[in-house]
């Protein structure tokens, strides 16, 4: 009987260690899951806070003209001309004055496509060819929309302004822009 008791005791001990191991693994997985959830919540809070930390930087001025060169309006522009600046664009900005906008400059004319991911304010997107003529206007782009807002013709420049700006001033396809740096 002694041998059976020892064998049974070892089996019980083995099961106890297996149960303890499973409990520890489950505990570790739960800890990691909740720690990850906590970090995601903190990252979202940080992202929301960063909306207000990006200030407009005036790099120049841009004038809208009719197709026959009559003055329409003038805005201050922030210029985005490298990949990082063009990718960031107006993301995380909570507001922009009505006389402000962002001018995206591309190295050459091609079909352009934008989205509104992480963009808080609704925008009008104005696509302009290498001859400074407006070729496409995408009005009232929806905040946070990951759909594409594309030019209908090749463009070398894109101007983003507050939604409704183009309608309020009658800016249309075939109008022109003139811009300068500070």
Long-range contacts (C-beta under 8 A, 24 or more apart in sequence): 47-92, 47-118, 50-92, 51-92, 51-93, 51-94, 51-120, 52-94, 53-92, 54-92, 54-93, 56-93, 56-96, 56-97, 56-100, 58-100, 58-182, 59-103, 59-181, 59-182, 60-103, 60-179, 60-180, 60-181, 60-182, 61-179, 61-180, 62-101, 62-103, 62-159, 62-177, 62-178, 62-179, 63-177, 63-178, 63-179, 64-169, 64-171, 64-175, 64-176, 64-177, 65-175, 65-176, 65-177, 65-178, 66-175, 66-176, 67-133, 67-174, 67-175, 67-176, 69-176, 72-169, 72-170, 72-171, 72-175, 73-99, 73-169, 73-171, 74-99, 75-99, 75-100, 75-101, 75-161, 76-100, 76-101, 77-101, 77-102, 77-103, 77-159, 77-179, 78-102, 78-103, 79-103, 79-105, 79-181, 80-104, 80-105, 81-105, 89-114, 89-119, 89-160, 90-119, 90-121, 90-123, 90-160, 91-117, 91-118, 91-119, 92-118, 92-119, 92-120, 93-119, 93-120, 93-121, 94-120, 94-121, 95-121, 96-121, 96-161, 96-162, 98-162, 98-165, 100-161, 101-159, 101-160, 101-161, 101-162, 101-165, 102-159, 102-160, 103-157, 103-158, 103-159, 103-179, 104-157, 104-158, 104-159, 104-160, 105-156, 105-157, 106-155, 106-156, 106-157, 106-158, 108-156, 109-154, 109-155, 109-156, 110-154, 110-155, 110-156, 111-150, 111-151, 111-153, 111-154, 111-155, 112-150, 112-151, 112-154, 112-155, 112-158, 113-148, 113-149, 113-150, 113-151, 114-138, 114-141, 114-148, 114-149, 114-150, 114-158, 114-160, 115-145, 115-146, 115-147, 115-148, 115-149, 116-141, 116-142, 116-143, 116-144, 116-145, 116-146, 116-147, 116-149, 117-144, 117-145, 117-146, 118-144, 119-143, 119-144, 120-144, 121-162, 121-163, 122-162, 122-163, 123-160, 123-161, 123-162, 123-163, 124-160, 124-161, 124-162, 124-163, 124-164, 124-165, 124-166, 124-167, 125-149, 125-158, 125-159, 125-160, 126-158, 126-159, 126-160, 126-161, 126-166, 126-171, 126-177, 127-151, 127-152, 127-153, 127-155, 127-157, 127-158, 128-155, 128-156, 128-157, 128-158, 128-159, 128-177, 129-153, 129-154, 129-155, 129-156, 129-157, 130-154, 130-156, 132-157, 132-176, 132-177, 132-178, 133-174, 133-175, 133-176, 134-171, 134-172, 134-173, 134-174, 134-175, 134-176, 134-177, 135-173, 136-173, 137-166, 137-171, 137-172, 137-173, 139-163, 139-164, 139-166, 139-167, 140-164
